[in-house]
Amino acid sequence: MVYSMLTSITVALGCYTTIVFTMMGIYSKTALGMGLVENYVNFFNSCAKFRVWGFYAFMGTLMTFSLGWVLALILCHEGEMKWWVAIPPSIITLLATLHFKEIFNLAGTLIFSS
């Protein structure tokens, strides 16, 4: 049941992220292509909350996918073998998460602090 929930959440968050950023990209490029720079800036500023939600959805997608993937490895194997199969990707996922967090902190400090 936990695996099914993680998979469902992964797909829902991934769809939200993809659609939100695709729509913003299409409309932003359309405005710029039409020479509507002021409208683009207004649209970009008005979409700030959606970019934030899209970012959180992206983060959620990364986390639920990683957890679901490791859980799937555990569920697909029996006995001691499931741990031999699941522990290496768990360690890699943990290290990757620490790297993601550092990148997000750098972006928050160096790009989004102004």
C-alpha positions as CSV (number, residue, x, y, z in Angstrom):
1,M,0.0,0.0,0.0
2,V,2.8,2.4,0.8
3,Y,4.5,1.7,-2.5
4,S,1.2,2.4,-4.4
5,M,0.8,5.7,-2.5
6,L,4.4,6.8,-3.2
7,T,3.9,5.9,-6.9
8,S,0.6,7.8,-7.1
9,I,2.1,10.9,-5.4
10,T,5.2,10.8,-7.6
11,V,3.1,10.8,-10.8
12,A,0.7,13.5,-9.5
13,L,3.6,15.8,-8.4
14,G,5.5,15.1,-11.6
15,C,2.5,16.0,-13.7
16,Y,1.9,19.2,-11.8
17,T,5.6,20.2,-12.1
18,T,5.8,19.4,-15.8
19,I,2.5,21.2,-16.7
20,V,3.2,24.3,-14.7
21,F,6.7,24.9,-15.9
22,T,5.7,24.0,-19.5
23,M,2.8,26.4,-19.5
24,M,4.9,29.2,-18.0
25,G,7.6,28.6,-20.5
26,I,5.3,28.6,-23.5
27,Y,3.5,31.8,-22.4
28,S,6.7,33.5,-21.5
29,K,8.3,32.7,-24.9
30,T,5.2,33.8,-26.7
31,A,5.1,37.2,-24.9
32,L,8.8,37.7,-25.6
33,G,8.5,36.5,-29.2
34,M,5.7,39.1,-29.7
35,G,7.9,41.8,-28.2
36,L,5.6,42.2,-25.2
37,V,8.5,42.6,-22.7
38,E,6.4,44.4,-20.1
39,N,3.6,41.8,-20.3
40,Y,6.3,39.1,-20.0
41,V,7.6,40.7,-16.8
42,N,4.1,41.1,-15.4
43,F,3.3,37.5,-16.2
44,F,6.6,36.3,-14.8
45,N,6.1,38.2,-11.5
46,S,2.4,37.1,-11.3
47,C,3.5,33.4,-11.6
48,A,5.9,33.5,-8.7
49,K,3.6,31.4,-6.4
50,F,3.3,28.8,-9.2
51,R,7.0,28.6,-9.6
52,V,7.4,28.1,-5.9
53,W,4.7,25.4,-5.8
54,G,6.3,23.8,-9.0
55,F,9.6,23.7,-7.2
56,Y,8.1,22.0,-4.1
57,A,6.3,19.6,-6.4
58,F,9.6,18.8,-8.1
59,M,11.3,18.2,-4.8
60,G,8.4,16.0,-3.7
61,T,8.7,14.1,-7.0
62,L,12.4,13.5,-6.4
63,M,11.8,12.3,-2.8
64,T,8.8,10.1,-3.5
65,F,10.4,8.5,-6.5
66,S,13.6,7.7,-4.6
67,L,11.6,6.2,-1.7
68,G,9.3,4.3,-4.0
69,W,12.2,2.9,-6.0
70,V,14.0,1.6,-2.9
71,L,10.8,0.2,-1.5
72,A,10.1,-1.6,-4.9
73,L,13.6,-3.2,-4.6
74,I,12.7,-4.4,-1.1
75,L,9.3,-5.7,-2.2
76,C,10.7,-7.5,-5.3
77,H,13.2,-9.6,-3.4
78,E,13.0,-12.0,-0.4
79,G,15.1,-12.8,2.5
80,E,18.5,-11.4,3.0
81,M,18.9,-10.6,-0.7
82,K,16.4,-7.7,-0.5
83,W,18.7,-5.8,1.8
84,W,21.8,-6.5,-0.4
85,V,19.8,-5.1,-3.3
86,A,18.3,-2.1,-1.5
87,I,21.1,-0.8,0.7
88,P,23.4,0.5,-2.1
89,P,20.7,2.6,-3.8
90,S,19.6,3.8,-0.4
91,I,23.0,5.1,0.4
92,I,23.3,6.7,-3.0
93,T,19.8,8.3,-2.6
94,L,20.8,9.7,0.8
95,L,24.0,11.2,-0.6
96,A,22.2,12.6,-3.6
97,T,19.6,14.2,-1.3
98,L,22.4,15.9,0.7
99,H,23.8,17.2,-2.6
100,F,20.3,18.4,-3.7
101,K,19.9,20.2,-0.4
102,E,23.2,21.9,-0.8
103,I,22.4,23.0,-4.4
104,F,19.0,24.4,-3.3
105,N,20.7,26.3,-0.4
106,L,23.2,27.8,-2.8
107,A,20.4,28.8,-5.2
108,G,18.5,30.4,-2.4
109,T,21.5,32.3,-1.2
110,L,23.1,33.3,-4.5
111,I,20.2,33.6,-6.8
112,F,16.9,34.1,-4.9
113,S,18.1,36.2,-2.0
114,S,17.6,39.5,-3.7
